[in-house]
Amino acid sequence: MSIMKFSSFESSEFRSKCLSANTALFQGGAKSWPAIEKWDLDYFEKVCPDIPVVTKVFSESKIDVKNVLMGEYVKIIKNFKEKEGEDTDKVAPYCHDVPIFLLAKELLEDIGNFPKDVMPDWYAQDWSRFAQFFISAKNSVTPLHFDTLLTHNLFFQIKGKKVFTIIRPEDGKYCYRKKWRWFGVDPENPDYEKFPDFKNVKVEQVEVNSGDIFYMPPGTIHHVRSLEDSISFNVDFHTFGSVLKSFSSVFKGMPKENHYYNYQSFKALLLKPKNDRLFNKYKPYLNYIS
């Protein structure tokens, strides 16, 4: 496995060289979008202060989840940054998996030429409703995991910089899996006495900067650290190949809720519906915590 790098995003190149096969960074693929200049904490506090957002604090044993309004969250982060360095044990809450464009449609005006043509029809016809949004303070971390539905992950870095630590799905057996999709190892600082099998793992890292597009095939194991205060969103999507492969995970511990959402995706890919019936069944996934 090596992470492919491109100087721009071309849909035909993405489909032929990356889709389902290769992790890839498209440098500057979204650099012309208005959001690159406009999106920051003050902007969200002004434009959409009353939308509900989910915040998470990750620890070794659990995920602490709180529901707040965007305006409240902005104040929490600003207060945290004012006190930065005073309490090194404190972790800023991570705004995580928010269906941002369903809650604040006006933000769509800030998105440029979105590459919806790389997705199947069900996703492409209204891509924005599948987007999940993130705000993270510097040094925020999402621990080692893979995406819970085994979808394709198309990720858009709007502000700041993140580093993704990438591991091949087949090396998951050396990463000390916990429950369905989480792993016990910290790949940035592995404890080889506690996790000796991790010595068998090939680890790669890639920096994703403002204006970049990043793609991970289904099942890619990844750890994410914000090197700077960051704003980003992604779209998880299935193809026939990925959704059919996901069904075999019934024997590998995938939660029943995941099978339900994947079945809705399969029906939508098969039927190509133009109404909201199946999406309304799928919609709870957008802030589903697994």
C-alpha positions as CSV (number, residue, x, y, z in Angstrom):
1,M,0.0,0.0,0.0
2,S,1.2,3.5,-0.8
3,I,-0.8,6.7,-0.7
4,M,-1.2,8.1,-4.2
5,K,-0.8,11.9,-4.6
6,F,-2.3,14.1,-7.3
7,S,-2.0,17.8,-8.0
8,S,-5.7,18.2,-8.8
9,F,-9.0,16.2,-8.7
10,E,-10.1,14.7,-12.0
11,S,-13.1,12.4,-11.8
12,S,-12.0,10.0,-14.6
13,E,-8.6,9.6,-12.9
14,F,-10.2,9.0,-9.6
15,R,-12.5,6.3,-10.9
16,S,-9.7,4.5,-12.9
17,K,-6.9,4.7,-10.3
18,C,-8.4,5.1,-6.9
19,L,-12.0,4.0,-6.4
20,S,-12.1,0.9,-4.3
21,A,-8.4,0.4,-4.7
22,N,-6.0,3.1,-3.5
23,T,-5.9,5.7,-0.7
24,A,-5.2,9.0,-2.4
25,L,-4.6,12.7,-1.7
26,F,-5.8,15.3,-4.2
27,Q,-3.8,18.4,-3.3
28,G,-5.7,21.6,-3.8
29,G,-8.8,19.7,-5.2
30,A,-11.1,22.1,-3.3
31,K,-8.9,25.1,-3.0
32,S,-11.2,27.4,-5.1
33,W,-14.3,26.8,-2.9
34,P,-15.6,29.9,-1.1
35,A,-15.7,27.9,2.1
36,I,-11.9,27.8,2.2
37,E,-11.9,31.6,3.0
38,K,-15.2,31.9,4.8
39,W,-15.6,29.0,7.2
40,D,-14.4,29.7,10.8
41,L,-15.9,29.7,14.3
42,D,-17.1,33.3,14.0
43,Y,-18.8,32.5,10.7
44,F,-20.7,29.5,12.1
45,E,-21.6,31.5,15.2
46,K,-23.1,34.2,12.9
47,V,-24.7,32.0,10.2
48,C,-26.1,28.9,12.1
49,P,-25.8,29.4,15.9
50,D,-29.0,27.4,16.7
51,I,-28.3,24.2,14.8
52,P,-27.8,21.1,17.0
53,V,-24.3,19.5,16.9
54,V,-22.8,16.4,18.5
55,T,-19.6,16.7,20.5
56,K,-17.3,13.8,21.4
57,V,-14.4,13.4,23.8
58,F,-12.5,10.2,23.1
59,S,-10.7,8.2,25.8
60,E,-9.3,4.6,25.9
61,S,-12.4,3.2,27.5
62,K,-15.3,5.3,26.0
63,I,-16.6,8.1,23.9
64,D,-18.3,10.9,25.9
65,V,-21.0,12.4,23.9
66,K,-22.9,15.7,24.4
67,N,-25.5,17.5,22.3
68,V,-25.2,21.3,22.2
69,L,-26.0,24.1,19.8
70,M,-23.4,25.4,17.4
71,G,-23.3,28.8,19.2
72,E,-22.6,27.1,22.5
73,Y,-20.0,24.9,20.9
74,V,-18.1,27.9,19.5
75,K,-18.1,29.5,22.9
76,I,-16.7,26.2,24.4
77,I,-13.9,26.1,21.9
78,K,-13.0,29.8,22.2
79,N,-12.9,29.4,26.0
80,F,-10.8,26.3,25.7
81,K,-8.3,28.1,23.5
82,E,-8.1,31.1,25.9
83,K,-7.0,28.6,28.6
84,E,-4.8,26.6,26.3
85,G,-1.7,25.3,28.2
86,E,-3.1,25.9,31.7
87,D,-4.5,22.3,32.0
88,T,-2.7,19.8,29.8
89,D,-5.0,17.0,30.8
90,K,-8.0,18.8,29.2
91,V,-9.2,17.7,25.8
92,A,-11.3,20.0,23.7
93,P,-14.6,18.4,22.6
94,Y,-14.7,17.4,19.0
95,C,-17.7,18.4,16.8
96,H,-18.1,15.1,15.0
97,D,-20.5,13.5,12.5
98,V,-22.9,16.4,12.0
99,P,-25.2,16.3,8.9
100,I,-24.3,20.0,8.4
101,F,-26.1,20.7,5.1
102,L,-29.4,19.2,6.3
103,L,-29.2,21.6,9.3
104,A,-27.9,24.7,7.5
105,K,-28.6,24.6,3.8
106,E,-27.3,28.1,3.4
107,L,-23.7,26.7,3.8
108,L,-24.1,25.0,0.5
109,E,-23.5,28.4,-1.2
110,D,-19.9,28.1,0.1
111,I,-19.2,24.8,-1.8
112,G,-17.7,24.9,-5.2
113,N,-17.7,22.2,-7.9
114,F,-18.4,19.1,-5.9
115,P,-17.3,15.9,-7.6
116,K,-20.6,14.1,-7.3
117,D,-20.1,12.3,-10.6
118,V,-17.7,9.8,-8.9
119,M,-20.6,8.5,-6.8
120,P,-23.6,6.2,-7.7
121,D,-26.9,8.0,-8.6
122,W,-28.5,7.7,-5.1
123,Y,-25.7,9.7,-3.6
124,A,-24.9,12.0,-6.5
125,Q,-28.5,13.3,-7.0
126,D,-28.4,15.0,-3.6
127,W,-24.9,14.5,-2.3
128,S,-25.1,17.2,0.4
129,R,-27.5,15.3,2.5
130,F,-24.9,12.5,3.1
131,A,-22.2,14.9,4.3
132,Q,-20.9,14.7,7.8
133,F,-19.1,17.7,9.4
134,F,-16.2,18.1,11.8
135,I,-14.6,20.9,13.8
136,S,-11.6,20.0,15.9
137,A,-9.1,22.0,18.0
138,K,-5.4,21.5,17.5
139,N,-4.2,18.1,18.8
140,S,-7.7,16.6,18.8
141,V,-7.4,12.9,18.0
142,T,-9.8,10.3,16.6
143,P,-8.3,6.9,17.7
144,L,-7.5,4.1,15.3
145,H,-10.6,2.7,13.6
146,F,-12.3,2.0,10.3
147,D,-15.5,3.5,9.0
148,T,-18.4,1.6,10.5
149,L,-20.4,0.8,7.4
150,L,-17.3,-0.2,5.3
151,T,-18.1,2.7,2.9
152,H,-15.9,4.7,0.6
153,N,-14.7,7.9,2.4
154,L,-14.3,11.1,0.4
155,F,-12.9,13.7,2.8
156,F,-12.7,17.5,2.3
157,Q,-10.3,19.6,4.4
158,I,-11.6,23.1,4.6
159,K,-9.5,24.8,7.2
160,G,-6.3,23.8,9.1
161,K,-4.2,20.7,8.8
162,K,-4.7,17.0,9.8
163,V,-2.4,14.0,9.7
164,F,-3.9,10.7,8.8
165,T,-2.1,7.5,10.0
166,I,-3.1,4.8,7.5
167,I,-3.0,1.0,7.9
168,R,-4.2,-1.6,5.4
169,P,-7.4,-3.5,6.3
170,E,-5.5,-6.9,6.1
171,D,-3.2,-5.7,8.9
172,G,-6.1,-5.2,11.3
173,K,-5.4,-8.6,12.8
174,Y,-2.2,-7.1,14.3
175,C,-3.9,-4.0,15.7
176,Y,-5.8,-5.5,18.7
177,R,-9.3,-4.8,17.7
178,K,-11.9,-3.7,20.2
179,K,-15.5,-4.5,19.5
180,W,-16.5,-3.8,15.9
181,R,-14.3,-1.0,14.5
182,W,-11.9,0.3,17.1
183,F,-8.4,-0.8,17.9
184,G,-6.3,-0.7,21.1
185,V,-3.0,0.5,19.6
186,D,-1.9,4.1,19.4
187,P,0.0,4.0,16.0
188,E,1.8,7.3,16.7
189,N,3.4,5.8,19.8
190,P,2.9,2.1,19.9
191,D,3.5,0.1,23.1
192,Y,5.2,-3.0,21.7
193,E,5.3,-4.7,25.1
194,K,1.6,-4.5,25.3
195,F,0.9,-4.9,21.6
196,P,3.8,-6.9,20.2
197,D,2.0,-8.0,17.0
198,F,1.9,-4.4,15.9
199,K,5.5,-4.8,14.8
200,N,4.1,-6.6,11.7
201,V,2.1,-3.5,10.6
202,K,3.2,-1.2,7.8
203,V,2.1,2.3,8.8
204,E,1.9,5.3,6.5
205,Q,1.1,9.0,7.3
206,V,-0.2,11.8,5.1
207,E,-0.8,15.4,5.8
208,V,-4.1,16.8,4.6
209,N,-4.2,20.6,4.2
210,S,-6.8,23.2,3.6
211,G,-8.2,22.8,0.2
212,D,-7.2,19.1,-0.1
213,I,-9.5,16.2,-0.9
214,F,-8.5,12.8,0.6
215,Y,-10.0,9.4,-0.3
216,M,-9.9,6.1,1.6
217,P,-11.3,2.9,0.2
218,P,-13.7,0.8,2.3
219,G,-12.2,-0.8,5.4
220,T,-9.1,1.5,5.5
221,I,-7.8,1.7,9.1
222,H,-7.0,5.2,10.2
223,H,-6.0,7.4,13.1
224,V,-6.5,11.2,12.7
225,R,-4.8,14.0,14.5
226,S,-5.5,17.7,14.0
227,L,-2.2,19.5,13.6
228,E,-4.0,22.8,13.6
229,D,-7.5,23.9,14.4
230,S,-9.5,22.2,11.7
231,I,-12.8,22.3,9.8
232,S,-13.7,19.5,7.4
233,F,-16.5,17.3,6.1
234,N,-16.7,13.9,4.4
235,V,-19.2,11.9,2.4
236,D,-19.4,8.2,3.0
237,F,-20.9,6.3,0.0
238,H,-21.4,2.8,-1.1
239,T,-21.0,1.2,-4.6
240,F,-22.5,-2.2,-5.4
241,G,-19.1,-3.8,-4.8
242,S,-18.6,-2.2,-1.3
243,V,-22.2,-2.8,-0.1
244,L,-22.2,-6.5,-1.2
245,K,-18.8,-7.0,0.5
246,S,-20.2,-5.4,3.7
247,F,-22.9,-8.1,4.0
248,S,-20.2,-10.7,4.7
249,S,-19.3,-8.8,7.9
250,V,-22.4,-10.3,9.5
251,F,-19.9,-13.1,10.5
252,K,-17.3,-10.6,11.7
253,G,-19.1,-8.7,14.4
254,M,-20.7,-5.9,12.4
255,P,-23.6,-4.5,14.6
256,K,-27.1,-5.2,13.4
257,E,-27.8,-1.5,13.0
258,N,-25.0,-1.3,10.4
259,H,-26.6,-4.1,8.4
260,Y,-29.9,-2.2,8.4
261,Y,-28.2,0.9,7.0
262,N,-26.3,-1.1,4.5
263,Y,-29.4,-2.8,3.4
264,Q,-31.1,0.5,2.8
265,S,-28.1,1.6,0.7
266,F,-28.3,-1.7,-1.3
267,K,-32.0,-1.1,-2.1
268,A,-31.3,2.5,-3.1
269,L,-28.4,1.5,-5.4
270,L,-30.6,-1.2,-6.9
271,L,-33.8,0.8,-7.3
272,K,-32.3,4.3,-7.9
273,P,-35.2,5.9,-6.0
274,K,-36.0,9.6,-6.7
275,N,-38.0,10.1,-3.5
276,D,-37.0,10.3,0.2
277,R,-38.5,7.1,1.4
278,L,-35.3,5.1,1.7
279,F,-33.2,8.2,2.7
280,N,-35.5,8.7,5.7
281,K,-34.6,5.2,6.8
282,Y,-30.9,5.8,6.3
283,K,-30.8,9.3,7.8
284,P,-30.3,8.3,11.4
285,Y,-26.9,6.9,10.4
286,L,-25.6,10.4,9.8
287,N,-25.1,10.9,13.6
288,Y,-25.0,7.2,14.5
289,I,-22.4,6.4,17.2
290,S,-20.9,3.0,17.0
